[in-house]
Amino acid sequence: MKDAKILIVDDDQNICELLRLYLQKDGFETAVAGDGDAAVTMLNTEKPDLILLDIMLPKMDGWQVCREIRKTSSVPIIMLTAKSETFDKVLGLELGADDYVAKPFDTKEVVARVKAVLRRSSPDDTAKIKEVTYDKLKINLTNYELIVDGKSIDTPPKELELIYHLASNPNRVYTRDQLLDEVWGFDYYGDSRTVDVHVKRLREKLEGVSDEWSLKTVWGVGYKFEVK
């Protein structure tokens, strides 16, 4: 995790400098983009391991930047926003963000979130291979790879962890709160609708692939990975 490169995207130079100093103090490399266009360009030139992405940006706002990045990359994204309404949080998650931090924020908290997201997306290579397989489906948590009908599907880390957790415990019903606790853990400060957003995105990738398993809603309770 050390020496990972963090791309900071914000048009406020003071915020960029503050984040840069704290991240470098913890051993991270940093790059800074002052607008949305630059952020999309620097995704390819800098190849960051994680992006801190402000929403209110010139040229291209954070929502659009997130959309553009997710067309080609599953690099972890943490949204930075002054907006704390549930709609904005859910929209960010639907677009493929992995986490969000509302301004004004504690810089140490942002660094802690960065470390948490990187831990989830950078598994220990020496650990036992974590993989579950079903008809036309392979979920590998060691390499963070989702194979659907023989094709590798770009999947953000948290989505992959969620489907791995459910598929590792077939036919077991989980409440949303259980999933938040067991998949997101203490690193997450959100509400249960986050689970719904991630399940919705997973369904778009998995719907109709096989008639031997499915990602099911158990109305009034939660979700399960049903194996027939």
Secondary structure in CASP SS format (residue, H / E / C, confidence):
PFRMAT SS
TARGET T0000
AUTHOR 0000-0000-0000
METHOD secondary structure of the structure
MODEL  1
M C 1.00
K C 1.00
D C 1.00
A C 1.00
K E 1.00
I E 1.00
L E 1.00
I E 1.00
V E 1.00
D C 1.00
D C 1.00
D C 1.00
Q H 1.00
N H 1.00
I H 1.00
C H 1.00
E H 1.00
L H 1.00
L H 1.00
R H 1.00
L H 1.00
Y H 1.00
L H 1.00
Q H 1.00
K H 1.00
D C 1.00
G C 1.00
F C 1.00
E E 1.00
T E 1.00
A E 1.00
V E 1.00
A E 1.00
G C 1.00
D C 1.00
G H 1.00
D H 1.00
A H 1.00
A H 1.00
V H 1.00
T H 1.00
M H 1.00
L H 1.00
N H 1.00
T H 1.00
E H 1.00
K C 1.00
P C 1.00
D C 1.00
L E 1.00
I E 1.00
L E 1.00
L E 1.00
D E 1.00
I C 1.00
M C 1.00
L C 1.00
P C 1.00
K C 1.00
M C 1.00
D C 1.00
G H 1.00
W H 1.00
Q H 1.00
V H 1.00
C H 1.00
R H 1.00
E H 1.00
I H 1.00
R H 1.00
K C 1.00
T C 1.00
S C 1.00
S C 1.00
V C 1.00
P C 1.00
I E 1.00
I E 1.00
M E 1.00
L E 1.00
T E 1.00
A C 1.00
K C 1.00
S C 1.00
E C 1.00
T H 1.00
F H 1.00
D H 1.00
K H 1.00
V H 1.00
L H 1.00
G H 1.00
L H 1.00
E H 1.00
L C 1.00
G C 1.00
A C 1.00
D C 1.00
D E 1.00
Y E 1.00
V E 1.00
A E 1.00
K C 1.00
P C 1.00
F C 1.00
D C 1.00
T H 1.00
K H 1.00
E H 1.00
V H 1.00
V H 1.00
A H 1.00
R H 1.00
V H 1.00
K H 1.00
A H 1.00
V H 1.00
L H 1.00
R H 1.00
R H 1.00
S H 1.00
S C 1.00
P C 1.00
D C 1.00
D C 1.00
T C 1.00
A C 1.00
K C 1.00
I C 1.00
K C 1.00
E E 1.00
V E 1.00
T E 1.00
Y E 1.00
D C 1.00
K C 1.00
L E 1.00
K E 1.00
I E 1.00
N E 1.00
L C 1.00
T C 1.00
N C 1.00
Y C 1.00
E E 1.00
L E 1.00
I E 1.00
V E 1.00
D C 1.00
G C 1.00
K E 1.00
S E 1.00
I E 1.00
D C 1.00
T C 1.00
P C 1.00
P H 1.00
K H 1.00
E H 1.00
L H 1.00
E H 1.00
L H 1.00
I H 1.00
Y H 1.00
H H 1.00
L H 1.00
A H 1.00
S C 1.00
N C 1.00
P C 1.00
N C 1.00
R C 1.00
V C 1.00
Y E 1.00
T E 1.00
R H 1.00
D H 1.00
Q H 1.00
L H 1.00
L H 1.00
D H 1.00
E H 1.00
V H 1.00
W H 1.00
G H 1.00
F H 1.00
D H 1.00
Y C 1.00
Y C 1.00
G C 1.00
D C 1.00
S C 1.00
R H 1.00
T H 1.00
V H 1.00
D H 1.00
V H 1.00
H H 1.00
V H 1.00
K H 1.00
R H 1.00
L H 1.00
R H 1.00
E H 1.00
K H 1.00
L H 1.00
E C 1.00
G C 1.00
V C 1.00
S C 1.00
D C 1.00
E C 1.00
W E 1.00
S E 1.00
L E 1.00
K E 1.00
T E 1.00
V E 1.00
W C 1.00
G C 1.00
V C 1.00
G E 1.00
Y E 1.00
K E 1.00
F E 1.00
E E 1.00
V E 1.00
K C 1.00
END
